Amino acid sequence: MSERDLPSDVDADLESTEEDSLVLVVDDDGDVAETTALMLEQRELDTIWKSSARAGVECLKEKHEEIDCVVSDYQMPQMDGLELLEEMREVNPHLPFILFTGQGSEQIASEAVEAGVSGYIQKGGMEQYDRVANRVEQAIIQRQTERELEETKARFDALTENTTFAILTINGDSTIEYANGAVADLLGYDSETLVGESLTAIIPDRLVDAHKEGIQRYLRTGEKQLDWGWIELVAETRDGEEIPVGVSFGERETDSRHLFTGIIRDISEQKAQREQLEAEKERFEAVFESALDSMFILDPASKTIVEANPSAAEMLGYFREELRGMAIEEIHPDDYAELLAFAREVLQGNPGRYDTECHTASGEAIPAEVAGSVLTFEGEQRLLAVVRPHEEAERDQ
């Protein structure tokens, strides 16, 4: 049965076992259209056939999300195959389109190639239907691959172009193959400018040889000398300024090519904070070690001494090593409960002073005043206790 035997609003759908691929066949000769559809059905392809170009266009508009390929005659009454291609590309610009015609000529073939058809096959014997089926399968697979690549690239672009981190991909020769837009903010280079350049363009001259040796050693041995999860390096901007950066590396191998991707973050602020922290730590240690007052760093959780300065060790008659880890109660056995209550007040943000007695290694009780405050020591919340014997406090007054 041809489409001419059916009502105009009914599609001649031929069922197949391949649900993912649907082919639209357009030929003004309904018998040829049906035969073409039947041959495609044998390849487990779903088909719809139409016996006019205009009906083919309307069908595509209705099913543009479902149709994966079009097979069309060239010579048809309402419009020829290339005119049909032009109209269909307005609906779906990337739709595979195969011209299957009995009006073959070099001129038509040339025009078809120039128009971007996916295949040009002349009608003839039954073997030509096999050629059409082969080309349809190839065109559908190619388009599916292209679509997957487009979707993958879109996901990749959405990820890399919307991040504040600079991302670079290089090959085994250190040639930059990809740079995202954030590179401009970090290094001052447009991404297009960097692609094709050597990574050494953003490496200070004094570090170039080390980079080259490192990457060649890895390609040769496969052994990592550094933790690729986070490496702190120095990058050079387009203006020649050196900035500290943190880099996380990833690697993939494709077609015998090594590609390395680095996610790069400006750590200037973090490095400055670390340097400031180190300076503060050094100042604290200098004061702690040289202070004439006795100082203790206490762990409020375990109620033990974490650290004591030289003056504290001298006052109590212990070596500093003996004081580390000692229970506070050993130094303050008489008013331990009251001292803990004072410590809780300090921890709650109420620093103050407390009169107590400190027991020395020899058992002597030294009346003293304790000033308490909270500090962070080695990443933990601690109490700083500054102890001054009453005798010294009165003398200073």
C-alpha positions in Angstrom: 0.0 0.0 0.0 1.3 3.5 -0.9 0.6 6.7 0.8 -1.6 7.7 -2.1 -4.1 5.0 -0.8 -4.2 6.6 2.7 -6.0 9.7 3.9 -3.8 12.8 3.8 -3.5 13.1 7.5 -2.4 9.5 8.1 1.3 8.6 8.3 2.5 5.3 6.7 4.6 4.2 9.7 6.6 1.1 9.3 7.4 -0.6 12.7 10.9 -1.7 13.5 12.7 -3.0 16.6 15.0 0.1 16.7 13.2 2.6 18.9 16.0 5.2 19.0 16.3 5.9 15.3 13.5 7.2 13.0 14.0 7.9 9.3 11.7 10.0 7.1 11.6 8.9 3.5 10.4 11.4 0.9 9.8 10.4 -2.8 7.0 11.4 -5.2 6.9 7.8 -6.3 5.1 6.1 -3.5 6.3 2.6 -4.5 9.9 3.7 -4.3 9.3 5.5 -1.0 7.7 2.3 0.5 10.4 0.0 -0.9 13.1 2.3 0.6 11.3 2.3 3.9 11.0 -1.5 3.9 14.7 -1.9 3.2 15.5 0.4 6.2 13.1 -1.6 8.3 15.2 -4.7 7.7 18.0 -2.7 9.4 15.8 -2.3 12.5 15.1 1.4 11.8 11.7 3.0 12.3 10.4 4.8 9.2 7.8 7.3 8.0 7.4 7.8 4.3 5.8 10.7 2.4 5.0 11.0 -1.3 5.5 14.8 -1.6 8.1 17.3 -0.5 5.5 19.5 1.2 4.2 16.6 3.2 7.7 15.8 4.2 8.3 19.3 5.5 5.1 19.2 7.5 6.0 15.8 8.9 9.4 17.1 10.0 7.9 20.1 11.7 5.5 17.8 13.6 8.2 15.2 14.6 11.4 17.3 14.5 12.5 16.0 17.9 12.0 12.3 16.8 13.3 12.2 13.2 17.0 11.3 13.0 17.6 11.2 9.3 15.9 12.1 5.9 16.2 10.1 2.7 14.8 12.2 -0.3 14.4 11.9 -4.0 15.8 14.8 -6.1 13.3 15.4 -8.9 9.9 16.1 -7.3 6.9 18.3 -8.5 6.6 20.9 -5.7 10.3 21.3 -5.0 13.5 19.4 -5.7 15.5 17.6 -3.1 18.0 20.4 -2.5 15.1 22.9 -2.0 13.6 20.4 0.4 16.9 20.2 2.2 17.0 24.0 2.6 13.5 24.1 4.1 14.2 21.1 6.4 17.5 22.7 7.7 15.4 25.7 8.8 13.6 23.2 11.1 16.6 21.2 12.1 20.0 22.6 11.0 21.9 19.5 11.8 19.6 16.8 10.5 21.4 14.2 8.3 20.0 14.3 4.8 20.7 11.7 2.1 19.8 12.4 -1.5 18.6 9.2 -3.3 17.9 10.1 -6.9 17.3 8.7 -10.3 18.3 12.1 -11.9 22.0 11.8 -11.3 24.5 14.2 -12.8 27.9 15.7 -11.9 26.2 19.0 -11.5 23.6 17.7 -9.1 26.2 15.8 -7.2 28.4 18.9 -6.9 25.4 21.1 -5.7 24.5 18.4 -3.2 27.9 18.3 -1.7 28.1 22.0 -1.6 24.6 22.1 0.2 26.0 19.8 2.8 24.1 16.5 2.2 25.2 13.5 4.3 25.1 11.2 1.2 24.4 11.2 -2.5 23.3 7.9 -4.0 21.9 7.2 -7.5 18.9 4.9 -7.8 19.5 1.6 -9.7 19.2 -2.0 -8.6 18.4 -3.4 -5.2 22.0 -3.1 -4.2 21.5 0.7 -4.1 18.9 0.3 -1.4 21.6 -1.5 0.6 23.9 1.5 0.0 21.2 3.9 1.2 20.6 1.8 4.4 24.4 1.7 5.1 24.7 5.4 4.7 21.6 6.1 6.9 23.1 4.0 9.7 26.5 5.8 9.3 24.8 9.2 9.2 22.7 8.5 12.3 25.7 7.2 14.3 27.8 10.2 13.2 25.1 12.7 14.3 24.6 10.9 17.6 28.3 11.1 18.2 28.3 14.8 17.3 25.3 15.4 19.6 27.1 13.6 22.5 30.2 15.7 21.9 28.1 18.9 21.8 26.4 18.0 25.0 29.7 17.0 26.7 31.2 20.3 25.5 28.2 22.2 26.7 28.5 20.6 30.2 32.3 21.2 30.2 31.8 24.9 29.2 29.1 25.4 31.8 31.5 24.0 34.4 34.7 25.8 33.3 33.4 29.1 32.1 31.3 29.7 35.3 34.0 29.0 37.8 36.2 31.7 39.3 39.2 29.3 39.0 41.5 29.5 36.0 41.7 26.2 34.1 44.4 25.2 31.7 45.0 22.0 29.7 48.4 21.2 28.2 49.7 18.2 26.2 53.0 16.3 26.8 55.0 19.0 25.1 53.6 21.7 27.5 51.5 23.3 24.7 48.3 24.9 26.0 45.3 23.3 24.4 42.6 24.8 26.5 42.2 27.9 28.7 39.0 29.1 30.3 37.8 32.7 30.6 39.0 33.0 34.3 42.6 32.9 33.0 42.3 36.5 31.9 41.3 37.6 35.4 44.2 35.7 37.0 47.0 36.1 34.5 45.9 38.9 32.2 45.9 36.7 29.0 42.9 36.1 26.8 42.2 32.4 26.6 42.5 32.5 22.8 45.9 34.1 23.1 47.2 31.3 25.3 45.9 28.4 23.3 48.8 27.1 21.2 51.4 28.7 23.4 53.8 26.9 25.7 53.0 26.8 29.4 56.4 28.3 30.0 54.7 31.7 29.0 53.3 31.8 32.5 56.2 30.3 34.4 59.0 32.5 35.7 62.2 31.9 33.8 64.1 30.5 36.8 61.5 27.7 37.1 61.2 26.7 33.4 63.9 24.0 33.4 62.5 22.4 36.5 59.1 22.2 34.9 60.4 20.7 31.7 62.4 18.1 33.5 59.5 17.3 35.8 57.0 16.6 33.0 59.4 14.6 30.9 60.4 12.5 33.9 56.8 11.8 34.6 56.1 10.8 31.0 59.1 8.6 31.1 58.5 6.9 34.4 54.9 7.5 35.4 56.0 8.4 38.9 54.6 11.5 40.6 57.2 13.4 42.7 54.5 15.7 44.2 50.9 15.5 45.5 48.8 16.5 42.4 45.9 17.2 44.6 47.4 20.5 45.7 50.7 22.1 44.7 51.8 25.6 45.6 53.6 27.2 42.7 54.5 30.6 41.3 52.9 31.9 38.1 53.9 34.9 36.0 51.2 37.3 34.7 51.3 39.0 31.3 52.7 42.1 33.0 55.6 40.1 34.4 54.3 40.0 38.0 54.8 36.9 40.0 51.9 35.6 42.0 51.6 32.5 44.3 49.1 30.0 43.0 47.7 26.7 44.2 47.1 24.1 41.5 45.2 20.8 41.4 46.3 18.5 38.5 44.4 15.9 36.6 45.5 13.7 33.8 44.0 11.8 30.9 45.4 9.8 28.0 43.7 9.7 24.6 45.0 8.5 21.3 48.4 7.9 22.8 48.5 11.6 23.9 48.9 12.8 27.5 46.7 15.7 28.5 47.2 17.5 31.8 44.5 19.8 33.3 45.3 22.2 36.1 42.8 24.1 38.2 44.6 27.2 39.3 43.7 29.5 42.2 45.3 32.7 43.3 46.5 32.2 46.9 48.1 35.6 47.4 45.7 36.4 50.2 46.0 33.0 51.9 49.8 33.1 51.7 49.8 36.6 53.2 47.5 35.4 56.0 49.8 32.4 56.7 52.9 34.7 56.8 51.1 37.0 59.2 50.1 34.1 61.3 53.6 32.8 61.4 54.9 36.3 62.4 52.3 36.5 65.2 53.3 33.0 66.3 56.9 34.0 66.4 56.1 37.1 68.4 54.0 35.1 70.9 56.8 32.5 71.3 59.4 35.3 71.8 57.3 36.9 74.6 56.3 33.6 76.1 59.8 32.3 76.3 61.4 35.6 77.6 58.7 36.8 80.0 59.6 37.3 83.6 56.0 36.4 84.6 55.2 32.7 84.9 52.9 31.6 82.0 51.0 28.4 81.6 48.9 27.3 78.6 46.2 25.0 79.9 43.8 22.5 78.3 40.4 23.2 79.8 39.0 19.8 78.6 41.7 17.5 80.1 42.5 20.1 82.9 46.2 19.7 82.3 49.2 21.9 81.5 50.0 22.0 77.7 53.0 24.3 78.0 54.9 26.3 80.6 57.5 29.0 80.0 60.9 29.0 81.7 59.8 31.4 84.4 57.0 29.1 85.4 59.3 26.1 85.6 61.7 28.1 87.8 59.0 29.3 90.1 57.6 25.8 90.7 61.0 24.0 90.7 60.1 21.6 87.9 61.7 21.0 84.5 59.4 22.2 81.7 59.2 18.6 80.4 57.7 17.6 83.8 55.1 20.3 83.7 53.8 19.3 80.2 50.8 17.1 80.7 50.7 17.6 84.5 47.2 17.9 86.1 46.4 21.4 87.2 45.2 19.9 90.5 48.8 19.0 91.4 49.7 22.7 91.4 46.5 23.9 93.0 45.3 21.1 95.4 43.7 23.5 98.0 41.4 25.5 95.8 41.1 23.3 92.7 37.2 23.6 92.4 37.3 27.4 92.8 40.1 27.7 90.2 38.0 25.6 87.7 35.0 27.9 88.3 37.3 30.9 87.5 38.5 29.1 84.3 34.9 28.6 83.2 34.2 32.3 83.6 37.2 33.1 81.4 36.1 30.6 78.7 32.6 32.3 78.7 34.3 35.6 77.8 34.8 37.1 81.2 38.6 37.4 81.7 39.7 38.4 85.2 42.0 37.8 88.1 42.0 35.2 90.8 44.1 34.8 94.0 45.4 31.3 94.6 48.3 29.3 96.0 50.7 27.4 93.7 52.4 24.4 95.2 56.0 23.9 94.1 57.9 20.6 93.6 59.2 20.9 97.2 55.7 21.3 98.6 56.0 25.0 99.3 52.7 27.0 98.8 53.3 30.3 97.0 50.5 32.9 97.2 49.9 34.3 93.7 47.6 36.2 91.5 46.4 34.5 88.2 45.2 36.5 85.2 43.3 34.4 82.7 42.5 34.8 79.0 41.5 32.6 76.0 43.8 31.9 73.1 44.2 29.5 70.2 47.3 27.3 70.5 48.2 24.8 67.8 44.7 25.0 66.4 42.9 24.3 69.7 41.2 26.6 72.2 43.3 27.0 75.3 43.6 29.1 78.4 46.6 31.4 79.0 47.3 31.8 82.7 49.8 34.5 83.8 50.9 33.9 87.4 52.6 36.5 89.6 53.5 35.7 93.2 52.0 38.3 95.6 55.5 39.2 96.7 56.5 40.2 93.2 53.2 42.0 92.5 53.5 44.0 95.7 57.2 44.9 95.0 56.3 46.1 91.5 53.6 48.3 93.0 
